[in-house]
Amino acid sequence: MTWLKHPKQSLWLLMALWLMTTLVLAKPDAAPSFESPDVILQGVAFDLSIKDVDESITPRLRLDGSTVELNQDDEGQWQAQGLVIDQDVSRLELIDSNSQILVSTELSAIPAWLSLLPALIAITLALVFRQVILALFVGILMGGWILHGMDIGALAGAFGDSINVHVLEAASDPSHMSIVLFCLLIGGMVGIISRNGGTQGIAQRISRVIRGRRHAQTSTALLGMAIFFDDYANALIVGNTMRTITDKVAVSRAKLAYIIDSTAAPVSAIALISTWIGFQVGLISEAMTNIQDWNESAYSVFVNALPYNAYPILALAFVFMVTWSGRDFGPMLKAERRMLSEGLQRTKLSSREAIVEEAEITTKAGIPIRALNAVLPMLVLAGVTLGGIYATGLDALGPGEHALRDIFGEGDSFSAMMWGSLASCVVAVIMTLGQRLMGMTETGHYWFEGVKSMLLPITILMMAWALANVNEALQTSEFLVAALGESLNPAWLPAVVFVLAAFTAFATGSSWGVMGIMMPLVVPLAWAVLEMHGMAGTAEGMPILYASVASVLAGAVWGDHCSPLADTTLLSALASGCNLVDHVRTQMPYALLVGIVALISSTLPVGYGISWWVGLVVGAVILFGILMTVGKRAQPLQPQKDTGAAEAAD
């Protein structure tokens, strides 16, 4: 072989190849680098990570010439927490023990109020132009423009990211898709039982015992209380069951949507067994992790905080006051008067927002009308959902004896809802085919008709979730907490948290998102404030702490009720066949009244040592007094020439 004939040349050649390989494969030491948030808000604290720092070096950090404390995590990575920038541009330097600069960069910060702009624009456009999808898209576009630097060139990137990033991320979330599938399957089931005469049978049965508008409204509220285990299931089941009945006794769609919305989330939020409990207990447990002096289980904290949930409790009470008294005020009174005078002519959805409703899927002619064809699928839906939550909770806890509340707290509600909705569809199909009410082709057709009725609300849900992602990237919640959370008096803590959670939920449209962001912030903040005043762990301070925990939930539900971006608001409007903006306009005065009364009569006094039950009783009395004073019973509108006389009679 040639290399054996010339050994010296071959040796040099091998050495050259080895050297070249070493140079190519050798990796130079990576320079340290900073990892900061995509957006930094002026005056709002943020965290910074430092990567690729040599292990032999103990670095120091300087921000605009001031030394910043660094901490090392379990993986050896250096971090700086609670950095604050109060100007447009700041200089950040990483130095070694000899003050030698290892790496430096400039950080840009934007005015913090800009983080509120996308949500405020979306809400304003939705209320003014009554075009929810367009309003949400503009809000997402505005958020993307801010994220991309707010120049002319940033518009192209913001436009591309609106669907390719923000909506895609919302659609990729497993919990979001669980809700989408649940809604689609529920819609398909409703389509079948509407066509096979099941819903008409329920309406006929209930209408036999319902005598008048008061009875219909109260029955709707009671049914909403009965379906306490999940707010989504509550809204869809109650709305589709009671809509035809309330139409017959001239209850407006706006009033039905209000009753549904004000019983769905409030009752699920404070029930000891519901799909909310695991989420809330998990958040509380996470928030308590770093509080060493607080030895209490997260579930115990949740239970102790329940009596301080003034808004959900008073919201439920006010629903029954309104339905029992028959009195309304504001836009709701006008909607009721229109319904009594003109039926559904003034309350139909616009052509741009038309939804294929249950009422539009008419019962097939010539078939027997049986309520069981709707009751059984709905019972299967509720039973399988509850059973699924129980089974998954039991599996999560493992062998041994467990309390029922703990089992439901650990249950997988999203999987259980999908199992329940799928089972209800299967039962509806089997019952329809078994009684020869429809053939398979016709049954499948009306299942798809029901599914189609959910496409508009699901589109809005996706856009709302995408806007929530934008708000998270812009740190909207962090700004609100920073703006309102400084220099707090312990007595004001529950009230401030309540207002902050409500405003954040209103701006973002997500009560669960608000709880997920705020609970880990509020619990340590409340403990720190109480500790600074010597009240942590005391009989005087613990009610304030429990009230602060409750205020996150109560405020989130309040803001959700007022927001056109909220998914529960949307589902309530959908299930009742009410225009979304009409629902928001008619419900908002009631929600604002209850929220303000809850704040003044209960949440604020708790900070000054007033017992929770006193606040609830006082709040209920105030609400009843206002309703009886301001509210009026709806009467049909008189012809134009008699308008003055009719108003005088009122």
C-alpha positions as CSV (number, residue, x, y, z in Angstrom):
1,M,0.0,0.0,0.0
2,T,1.2,3.5,-0.8
3,W,1.3,4.8,2.8
4,L,3.6,1.9,3.8
5,K,6.1,2.9,1.2
6,H,6.4,6.4,2.5
7,P,5.9,6.2,6.3
8,K,7.2,9.7,7.1
9,Q,5.0,11.5,4.7
10,S,2.0,9.4,5.9
11,L,2.8,10.2,9.5
12,W,2.8,13.9,8.8
13,L,-0.4,13.5,6.8
14,L,-2.2,11.8,9.7
15,M,-1.0,14.5,12.2
16,A,-2.3,17.2,9.9
17,L,-5.7,15.4,9.6
18,W,-5.8,15.0,13.4
19,L,-5.0,18.7,13.9
20,M,-7.7,19.8,11.4
21,T,-10.3,17.6,13.0
22,T,-9.5,18.9,16.4
23,L,-9.8,22.5,15.3
24,V,-13.0,21.9,13.5
25,L,-14.7,19.9,16.3
26,A,-13.3,22.0,19.2
27,K,-16.0,24.3,20.6
28,P,-14.8,27.7,22.0
29,D,-16.0,28.6,25.4
30,A,-19.4,30.2,25.1
31,A,-19.6,33.8,26.3
32,P,-22.1,34.5,29.0
33,S,-25.5,35.7,27.8
34,F,-28.6,37.3,29.3
35,E,-32.1,35.8,29.1
36,S,-34.8,38.4,29.7
37,P,-38.6,38.7,29.0
38,D,-39.6,39.6,25.5
39,V,-41.2,42.8,26.8
40,I,-40.0,44.8,29.8
41,L,-42.5,47.3,31.4
42,Q,-41.2,50.5,33.0
43,G,-41.6,50.3,36.8
44,V,-42.7,46.6,36.8
45,A,-40.3,44.0,38.3
46,F,-38.9,41.2,36.1
47,D,-36.5,38.3,36.4
48,L,-33.3,37.8,34.5
49,S,-31.3,34.6,33.8
50,I,-27.6,34.5,33.0
51,K,-26.4,31.5,30.9
52,D,-22.9,30.0,30.2
53,V,-21.0,31.5,33.1
54,D,-17.7,29.9,33.8
55,E,-17.9,27.8,37.0
56,S,-14.7,29.3,38.3
57,I,-16.1,32.8,38.2
58,T,-18.4,34.4,40.8
59,P,-20.2,37.0,38.7
60,R,-21.7,40.3,39.7
61,L,-24.4,42.3,37.9
62,R,-24.6,46.0,37.4
63,L,-27.8,47.8,36.2
64,D,-27.1,51.4,35.3
65,G,-24.0,51.4,37.5
66,S,-25.8,49.9,40.6
67,T,-24.9,46.4,41.8
68,V,-27.7,43.9,41.7
69,E,-27.8,40.7,43.9
70,L,-27.5,37.4,42.0
71,N,-28.7,34.0,43.2
72,Q,-27.8,30.6,41.9
73,D,-30.5,28.0,41.3
74,D,-30.2,24.2,41.8
75,E,-28.8,23.7,38.3
76,G,-26.1,26.3,38.9
77,Q,-27.6,29.0,36.7
78,W,-27.3,32.6,37.9
79,Q,-30.5,34.6,38.2
80,A,-31.4,38.2,39.2
81,Q,-34.9,38.7,40.6
82,G,-37.1,41.8,40.9
83,L,-35.2,44.0,38.5
84,V,-36.9,47.3,37.8
85,I,-36.3,49.7,34.9
86,D,-37.8,53.2,35.1
87,Q,-36.5,54.6,31.8
88,D,-36.6,53.8,28.1
89,V,-33.1,52.2,27.9
90,S,-30.8,50.8,30.7
91,R,-27.3,49.4,30.5
92,L,-26.7,45.9,32.0
93,E,-23.2,44.6,32.7
94,L,-21.9,41.3,34.0
95,I,-18.6,41.7,35.7
96,D,-16.2,39.4,37.5
97,S,-14.5,39.8,40.9
98,N,-11.9,42.2,39.3
99,S,-14.6,44.4,37.8
100,Q,-13.8,43.1,34.4
101,I,-16.8,43.3,32.1
102,L,-17.7,39.8,30.9
103,V,-20.7,40.8,28.8
104,S,-22.9,43.9,28.5
105,T,-26.2,44.8,26.8
106,E,-28.9,47.4,26.7
107,L,-32.4,46.7,27.8
108,S,-35.3,48.6,26.4
109,A,-38.5,49.2,28.5
110,I,-41.9,50.4,27.3
111,P,-44.4,52.5,29.3
112,A,-46.4,50.0,31.4
113,W,-49.8,51.4,30.5
114,L,-49.3,50.0,26.9
115,S,-49.8,46.5,28.3
116,L,-53.5,47.4,28.9
117,L,-54.0,48.8,25.4
118,P,-54.9,45.5,23.5
119,A,-57.6,44.5,26.0
120,L,-59.1,47.9,26.3
121,I,-59.2,48.3,22.5
122,A,-60.9,44.9,22.1
123,I,-63.5,45.7,24.8
124,T,-64.3,49.1,23.4
125,L,-64.7,47.9,19.8
126,A,-66.8,45.0,20.9
127,L,-69.2,47.3,22.9
128,V,-69.3,50.1,20.3
129,F,-69.5,48.2,17.0
130,R,-71.0,44.9,18.2
131,Q,-68.4,43.0,16.2
132,V,-66.7,40.7,18.7
133,I,-64.4,38.7,16.3
134,L,-63.2,41.9,14.7
135,A,-62.6,43.5,18.0
136,L,-60.6,40.6,19.3
137,F,-58.5,40.4,16.1
138,V,-57.7,44.1,16.4
139,G,-56.7,43.6,20.0
140,I,-54.4,40.7,19.1
141,L,-53.0,42.8,16.2
142,M,-52.3,45.7,18.6
143,G,-50.6,43.5,21.1
144,G,-48.4,42.0,18.4
145,W,-47.5,45.5,17.2
146,I,-46.4,46.4,20.7
147,L,-44.4,43.1,21.0
148,H,-42.7,43.8,17.7
149,G,-41.4,47.2,18.6
150,M,-44.3,49.6,17.6
151,D,-42.9,50.9,14.3
152,I,-44.3,50.7,10.7
153,G,-42.4,47.5,9.9
154,A,-43.7,45.8,13.1
155,L,-47.2,45.7,11.6
156,A,-46.3,43.0,9.1
157,G,-44.8,40.8,11.9
158,A,-47.8,41.5,14.1
159,F,-50.2,40.5,11.3
160,G,-48.4,37.3,10.7
161,D,-48.2,36.4,14.4
162,S,-51.9,37.1,15.0
163,I,-52.8,33.7,13.6
164,N,-49.5,31.8,13.2
165,V,-48.4,32.4,16.8
166,H,-51.1,33.6,19.1
167,V,-54.2,31.7,17.8
168,L,-52.1,28.7,17.1
169,E,-50.8,28.6,20.6
170,A,-54.3,28.9,21.9
171,A,-55.5,26.0,19.8
172,S,-52.5,23.9,20.8
173,D,-53.4,24.0,24.5
174,P,-54.8,20.7,25.6
175,S,-57.3,22.2,28.1
176,H,-58.5,24.6,25.4
177,M,-59.1,21.8,23.0
178,S,-60.9,19.8,25.6
179,I,-63.4,22.7,26.0
180,V,-63.7,22.9,22.2
181,L,-64.5,19.2,21.8
182,F,-66.9,19.4,24.8
183,C,-68.8,22.2,23.1
184,L,-68.9,20.5,19.7
185,L,-70.1,17.2,21.2
186,I,-72.7,19.0,23.3
187,G,-73.9,20.9,20.2
188,G,-74.2,17.6,18.3
189,M,-76.2,16.0,21.1
190,V,-78.5,19.1,21.3
191,G,-79.0,18.9,17.5
192,I,-80.2,15.3,17.8
193,I,-82.5,15.7,20.8
194,S,-84.0,18.8,19.2
195,R,-84.9,16.9,16.0
196,N,-86.1,13.7,17.7
197,G,-88.6,15.6,19.9
198,G,-86.7,15.3,23.2
199,T,-86.3,19.0,24.0
200,Q,-89.9,19.6,23.0
201,G,-91.0,16.9,25.3
202,I,-89.1,18.5,28.2
203,A,-90.6,21.8,27.4
204,Q,-94.1,20.3,27.4
205,R,-93.5,18.6,30.7
206,I,-92.1,21.7,32.5
207,S,-94.6,24.0,30.9
208,R,-97.4,22.0,32.6
209,V,-96.1,22.9,36.0
210,I,-94.8,26.4,35.3
211,R,-97.3,29.1,35.8
212,G,-96.1,32.4,34.5
213,R,-92.9,34.3,34.1
214,R,-91.8,34.2,37.8
215,H,-92.1,30.5,38.0
216,A,-90.1,30.0,34.8
217,Q,-87.3,32.3,35.9
218,T,-87.1,30.7,39.4
219,S,-87.0,27.2,37.9
220,T,-84.2,28.2,35.6
221,A,-82.2,29.5,38.6
222,L,-82.9,26.4,40.6
223,L,-81.8,24.2,37.6
224,G,-78.6,26.3,37.4
225,M,-77.9,25.6,41.1
226,A,-78.5,21.9,40.6
227,I,-75.8,21.6,37.9
228,F,-73.1,22.8,40.2
229,F,-70.2,20.6,39.1
230,D,-69.1,22.6,36.1
231,D,-69.9,26.1,34.7
232,Y,-69.6,25.2,31.0
233,A,-71.9,22.2,31.4
234,N,-74.3,24.3,33.5
235,A,-74.6,27.1,30.8
236,L,-75.1,24.7,27.9
237,I,-77.5,22.3,29.6
238,V,-79.7,25.0,31.3
239,G,-79.8,27.2,28.3
240,N,-80.8,24.6,25.8
241,T,-83.4,23.1,28.3
242,M,-85.1,26.3,29.4
243,R,-84.9,28.5,26.3
244,T,-88.1,27.2,24.6
245,I,-90.0,27.4,28.0
246,T,-89.0,31.0,28.8
247,D,-89.8,32.0,25.2
248,K,-93.4,30.8,25.7
249,V,-93.9,32.8,28.9
250,A,-92.3,35.9,27.3
251,V,-89.0,36.0,29.3
252,S,-86.4,37.8,27.2
253,R,-83.3,36.0,26.0
254,A,-81.2,38.6,27.8
255,K,-82.9,37.8,31.1
256,L,-82.4,34.0,30.5
257,A,-78.7,34.6,29.7
258,Y,-78.3,36.7,32.9
259,I,-79.9,33.9,35.0
260,I,-77.6,31.3,33.4
261,D,-74.4,33.3,33.7
262,S,-75.1,34.4,37.3
263,T,-75.7,30.8,38.5
264,A,-73.1,28.9,36.4
265,A,-69.7,30.3,37.5
266,P,-70.7,31.5,41.0
267,V,-72.2,28.1,42.1
268,S,-69.2,26.2,40.6
269,A,-66.7,28.5,42.2
270,I,-68.0,28.0,45.8
271,A,-69.2,24.3,45.5
272,L,-67.2,21.9,47.6
273,I,-67.3,19.4,44.7
274,S,-66.8,21.0,41.3
275,T,-64.3,21.2,38.4
276,W,-63.0,24.5,39.9
277,I,-61.8,23.1,43.2
278,G,-58.8,21.2,42.0
279,F,-57.5,24.2,40.1
280,Q,-58.0,26.5,43.0
281,V,-56.5,24.2,45.6
282,G,-53.5,23.6,43.3
283,L,-52.9,27.3,43.0
284,I,-53.2,27.9,46.7
285,S,-50.8,25.0,47.4
286,E,-48.2,26.4,45.0
287,A,-48.5,29.9,46.4
288,M,-48.0,28.6,50.0
289,T,-44.8,26.7,49.1
290,N,-42.3,29.4,50.2
291,I,-44.2,30.5,53.3
292,Q,-42.5,28.4,56.0
293,D,-44.4,29.7,59.0
294,W,-47.8,28.8,57.6
295,N,-48.6,25.2,58.4
296,E,-52.1,24.6,56.9
297,S,-53.3,22.4,54.0
298,A,-54.3,24.1,50.8
299,Y,-57.7,22.6,50.9
300,S,-58.2,23.9,54.5
301,V,-57.3,27.4,53.2
302,F,-59.8,27.0,50.4
303,V,-62.6,25.9,52.7
304,N,-61.8,28.7,55.3
305,A,-61.9,31.2,52.5
306,L,-65.3,30.2,51.1
307,P,-67.4,32.4,53.4
308,Y,-65.5,35.4,52.3
309,N,-66.5,34.9,48.6
310,A,-69.0,37.8,48.9
311,Y,-69.6,38.4,45.2
312,P,-70.5,34.8,44.1
313,I,-72.8,34.4,47.2
314,L,-74.5,37.7,46.7
315,A,-74.8,37.2,42.9
316,L,-76.7,34.0,43.5
317,A,-78.9,35.7,46.1
318,F,-79.6,38.6,43.8
319,V,-80.7,36.2,41.0
320,F,-83.4,34.8,43.2
321,M,-84.4,38.3,44.3
322,V,-84.9,39.4,40.7
323,T,-86.8,36.2,39.7
324,W,-89.0,36.2,42.8
325,S,-89.9,39.9,42.7
326,G,-90.3,40.1,39.0
327,R,-88.6,43.5,39.1
328,D,-85.9,44.8,36.7
329,F,-84.1,48.0,35.9
330,G,-81.9,49.5,33.3
331,P,-81.4,47.8,29.9
332,M,-82.8,44.6,31.3
333,L,-86.1,46.2,32.0
334,K,-86.2,47.5,28.4
335,A,-85.4,44.0,27.1
336,E,-88.2,42.5,29.1
337,R,-90.7,45.2,27.9
338,R,-89.7,44.5,24.3
339,M,-90.2,40.8,24.7
340,L,-93.6,41.3,26.2
341,S,-94.6,43.7,23.4
342,E,-92.9,42.2,20.3
343,G,-91.8,38.7,21.2
344,L,-88.4,37.8,19.7
345,Q,-88.5,40.3,16.9
346,R,-86.2,42.7,18.7
347,T,-84.0,40.1,20.4
348,K,-82.9,37.9,17.5
349,L,-79.2,37.6,16.6
350,S,-78.0,39.7,13.7
351,S,-77.3,38.0,10.4
352,R,-73.6,38.5,10.9
353,E,-73.7,36.7,14.2
354,A,-76.4,34.2,13.4
355,I,-76.1,30.9,15.2
356,V,-77.9,27.7,14.3
357,E,-80.0,27.5,17.5
358,E,-82.0,24.7,18.9
359,A,-85.2,26.5,18.0
360,E,-84.1,26.5,14.3
361,I,-83.8,22.7,14.4
362,T,-87.5,21.9,14.4
363,T,-88.9,18.7,15.7
364,K,-89.6,16.1,13.0
365,A,-93.2,16.0,12.1
366,G,-95.3,12.9,12.8
367,I,-93.1,11.4,15.6
368,P,-94.0,10.8,19.2
369,I,-92.8,13.6,21.6
370,R,-91.0,12.0,24.5
371,A,-89.1,14.0,27.1
372,L,-87.0,10.9,27.9
373,N,-85.2,11.3,24.6
374,A,-83.6,14.4,26.0
375,V,-83.6,13.7,29.7
376,L,-81.6,10.4,29.5
377,P,-78.7,11.8,27.3
378,M,-78.5,14.8,29.7
379,L,-78.4,12.5,32.7
380,V,-75.7,10.4,31.0
381,L,-73.8,13.6,30.4
382,A,-74.0,14.7,34.1
383,G,-73.4,11.2,35.4
384,V,-70.5,10.2,33.2
385,T,-68.9,13.6,33.8
386,L,-69.2,13.3,37.6
387,G,-68.1,9.7,37.5
388,G,-65.1,10.6,35.4
389,I,-64.0,13.3,37.8
390,Y,-64.4,10.8,40.7
391,A,-62.5,8.0,38.9
392,T,-59.6,10.2,37.8
393,G,-59.4,11.8,41.2
394,L,-59.3,8.4,42.9
395,D,-56.6,7.3,40.5
396,A,-54.5,10.4,41.1
397,L,-54.7,10.0,44.9
398,G,-53.7,6.3,44.8
399,P,-54.9,3.5,47.1
400,G,-56.3,4.2,50.5
401,E,-59.3,6.0,52.0
402,H,-59.9,9.6,50.8
403,A,-62.5,12.2,51.5
404,L,-65.0,12.9,48.6
405,R,-63.9,16.5,48.4
406,D,-60.3,15.5,48.0
407,I,-61.2,13.0,45.2
408,F,-63.1,15.6,43.3
409,G,-60.4,18.1,43.9
410,E,-57.8,15.9,42.2
411,G,-60.1,14.8,39.3
412,D,-59.4,15.5,35.6
413,S,-62.4,17.6,34.8
414,F,-61.4,18.2,31.1
415,S,-61.2,14.5,30.3
416,A,-64.4,13.8,32.3
417,M,-66.3,16.4,30.3
418,M,-65.2,14.9,27.0
419,W,-66.2,11.4,28.1
420,G,-69.6,12.7,29.3
421,S,-70.4,14.6,26.1
422,L,-69.3,11.7,23.9
423,A,-71.4,9.3,26.0
424,S,-74.4,11.6,25.7
425,C,-74.1,11.7,21.9
426,V,-73.9,7.9,21.7
427,V,-77.0,7.5,23.9
428,A,-78.9,10.1,21.9
429,V,-78.1,8.3,18.6
430,I,-79.0,4.8,20.0
431,M,-82.3,6.1,21.4
432,T,-83.2,7.8,18.1
433,L,-82.4,4.8,16.0
434,G,-83.9,2.3,18.4
435,Q,-87.3,4.0,18.3
436,R,-87.1,4.5,14.5
437,L,-87.5,8.2,14.9
438,M,-84.9,8.9,12.3
439,G,-82.5,7.0,10.1
440,M,-78.7,7.0,10.5
441,T,-78.2,9.5,7.7
442,E,-80.8,11.9,9.1
443,T,-79.4,11.5,12.6
444,G,-75.9,12.2,11.5
445,H,-77.1,15.3,9.5
446,Y,-78.7,16.9,12.6
447,W,-75.7,16.0,14.7
448,F,-73.6,18.0,12.3
449,E,-76.3,20.8,12.4
450,G,-75.8,21.0,16.1
451,V,-72.0,21.0,15.8
452,K,-72.3,23.9,13.3
453,S,-74.2,25.9,15.8
454,M,-71.0,26.0,17.9
455,L,-68.6,27.2,15.3
456,L,-69.1,30.9,15.9
457,P,-68.7,30.7,19.7
458,I,-65.7,28.4,19.3
459,T,-64.1,30.9,16.9
460,I,-64.7,33.7,19.5
461,L,-63.3,31.5,22.2
462,M,-60.1,30.9,20.2
463,M,-59.7,34.6,19.6
464,A,-60.3,35.4,23.3
465,W,-57.7,32.8,24.3
466,A,-55.2,34.3,21.8
467,L,-55.8,37.7,23.3
468,A,-55.1,36.2,26.7
469,N,-51.8,34.9,25.4
470,V,-51.0,38.4,24.2
471,N,-51.8,39.9,27.6
472,E,-49.6,37.3,29.2
473,A,-46.7,38.2,26.9
474,L,-47.3,41.9,27.7
475,Q,-47.4,41.1,31.5
476,T,-50.7,42.9,31.9
477,S,-51.5,41.2,35.2
478,E,-48.0,41.9,36.6
479,F,-48.5,45.6,35.8
480,L,-51.8,45.8,37.5
481,V,-50.5,44.0,40.6
482,A,-47.4,46.3,40.7
483,A,-49.6,49.4,40.2
484,L,-52.0,48.6,43.0
485,G,-50.0,46.3,45.3
486,E,-47.5,48.7,46.8
487,S,-47.8,50.3,50.3
488,L,-50.9,48.4,51.3
489,N,-52.7,48.8,54.6
490,P,-53.6,45.3,55.8
491,A,-57.2,46.4,56.3
492,W,-57.5,47.4,52.6
493,L,-55.8,44.2,51.3
494,P,-58.9,42.1,50.5
495,A,-60.7,45.1,48.8
496,V,-57.7,46.0,46.7
497,V,-57.2,42.4,45.6
498,F,-60.9,42.1,44.8
499,V,-60.8,45.2,42.6
500,L,-57.5,44.3,41.0
501,A,-58.7,40.7,40.1
502,A,-62.0,42.1,38.8
503,F,-60.3,44.6,36.5
504,T,-57.8,42.1,35.3
505,A,-60.5,39.6,34.5
506,F,-62.5,42.3,32.7
507,A,-59.5,43.2,30.6
508,T,-58.4,39.7,29.8
509,G,-61.7,37.8,29.8
510,S,-60.4,34.8,31.7
511,S,-61.3,34.2,35.3
512,W,-59.1,31.1,35.4
513,G,-56.2,32.9,33.8
514,V,-56.5,35.7,36.5
515,M,-56.6,33.1,39.3
516,G,-53.6,31.3,37.8
517,I,-51.6,34.5,37.6
518,M,-52.7,36.4,40.7
519,M,-53.0,33.6,43.3
520,P,-49.2,32.9,43.4
521,L,-48.6,36.7,43.7
522,V,-51.4,37.6,46.2
523,V,-50.9,34.9,48.8
524,P,-47.2,35.7,49.5
525,L,-47.9,39.4,49.2
526,A,-50.7,39.2,51.8
527,W,-48.6,37.1,54.2
528,A,-45.7,39.6,53.8
529,V,-48.0,42.6,54.5
530,L,-49.5,40.9,57.5
531,E,-46.0,39.9,58.7
532,M,-44.7,43.5,58.4
533,H,-47.6,44.6,60.7
534,G,-47.1,41.7,63.2
535,M,-50.5,40.1,62.1
536,A,-49.3,37.0,60.3
537,G,-50.8,33.8,61.8
538,T,-52.8,35.7,64.4
539,A,-56.6,35.6,65.0
540,E,-56.8,39.2,63.8
541,G,-54.7,38.6,60.6
542,M,-56.0,35.2,59.4
543,P,-59.5,36.4,58.4
544,I,-57.7,39.1,56.2
545,L,-55.5,36.4,54.7
546,Y,-58.5,34.1,53.9
547,A,-60.5,37.1,52.6
548,S,-57.5,38.0,50.3
549,V,-57.5,34.4,48.9
550,A,-61.2,34.5,48.4
551,S,-61.0,38.0,46.7
552,V,-58.9,36.6,43.9
553,L,-61.7,34.1,43.0
554,A,-64.6,36.5,43.7
555,G,-63.0,39.4,41.8
556,A,-62.2,37.1,38.9
557,V,-65.8,36.0,38.7
558,W,-67.0,39.6,39.0
559,G,-64.8,40.8,36.2
560,D,-65.7,37.8,34.1
561,H,-69.4,38.7,34.4
562,C,-68.8,42.2,33.1
563,S,-66.5,41.3,30.2
564,P,-67.6,40.6,26.6
565,L,-64.3,38.7,26.2
566,A,-65.1,36.0,28.9
567,D,-65.8,32.4,27.7
568,T,-68.6,31.9,30.3
569,T,-70.3,35.1,29.2
570,L,-70.1,33.9,25.6
571,L,-71.4,30.4,26.4
572,S,-74.3,31.8,28.4
573,A,-75.3,34.0,25.5
574,L,-74.9,31.1,23.1
575,A,-77.0,28.7,25.2
576,S,-79.8,31.2,25.6
577,G,-79.8,32.4,22.0
578,C,-79.0,35.9,23.0
579,N,-76.7,38.4,21.2
580,L,-73.4,38.6,23.1
581,V,-73.3,42.4,23.3
582,D,-76.9,42.5,24.3
583,H,-76.1,40.0,27.1
584,V,-73.2,42.1,28.3
585,R,-75.1,45.4,28.2
586,T,-78.1,44.0,30.1
587,Q,-76.1,42.0,32.7
588,M,-73.4,44.6,33.5
589,P,-75.6,46.9,35.6
590,Y,-76.7,44.0,37.8
591,A,-73.1,42.6,38.0
592,L,-71.7,46.1,38.8
593,L,-74.4,46.7,41.5
594,V,-73.7,43.3,43.2
595,G,-70.0,43.8,43.0
596,I,-70.0,47.3,44.5
597,V,-72.3,46.2,47.3
598,A,-70.1,43.1,48.0
599,L,-67.1,45.3,48.1
600,I,-68.6,47.9,50.5
601,S,-70.7,45.7,52.7
602,S,-68.5,42.6,53.0
603,T,-65.0,42.6,51.5
604,L,-63.9,46.0,52.9
605,P,-65.4,45.6,56.4
606,V,-63.7,42.2,56.9
607,G,-60.3,44.0,56.9
608,Y,-61.5,46.0,59.9
609,G,-62.6,42.9,61.9
610,I,-66.3,42.7,60.9
611,S,-67.5,39.1,60.7
612,W,-68.1,37.7,57.2
613,W,-71.7,36.8,57.9
614,V,-72.6,40.3,59.0
615,G,-71.3,41.6,55.7
616,L,-73.3,39.1,53.7
617,V,-76.5,39.8,55.6
618,V,-76.1,43.6,55.2
619,G,-75.2,43.2,51.5
620,A,-78.3,41.1,50.9
621,V,-80.5,43.6,52.6
622,I,-79.0,46.5,50.6
623,L,-79.5,44.6,47.3
624,F,-83.1,43.8,48.1
625,G,-83.8,47.4,49.1
626,I,-82.3,48.8,45.9
627,L,-84.2,46.3,43.7
628,M,-87.5,47.1,45.4
629,T,-86.9,50.8,45.1
630,V,-85.4,51.1,41.6
631,G,-86.8,48.0,39.9
632,K,-90.1,47.9,38.1
633,R,-92.2,45.1,36.8
634,A,-92.1,44.9,33.1
635,Q,-95.3,45.7,31.2
636,P,-95.9,45.6,27.5
637,L,-94.9,48.8,25.7
638,Q,-97.9,51.0,24.8
639,P,-98.5,52.5,21.4
640,Q,-96.5,55.7,20.7
641,K,-99.4,58.0,21.4
642,D,-99.9,56.5,24.8
643,T,-96.2,56.6,25.8
644,G,-96.5,59.5,28.2
645,A,-99.5,57.9,30.0
646,A,-97.7,54.6,30.3
647,E,-94.6,56.2,31.8
648,A,-96.8,58.1,34.2
649,A,-98.5,54.9,35.2
650,D,-95.1,53.3,36.0
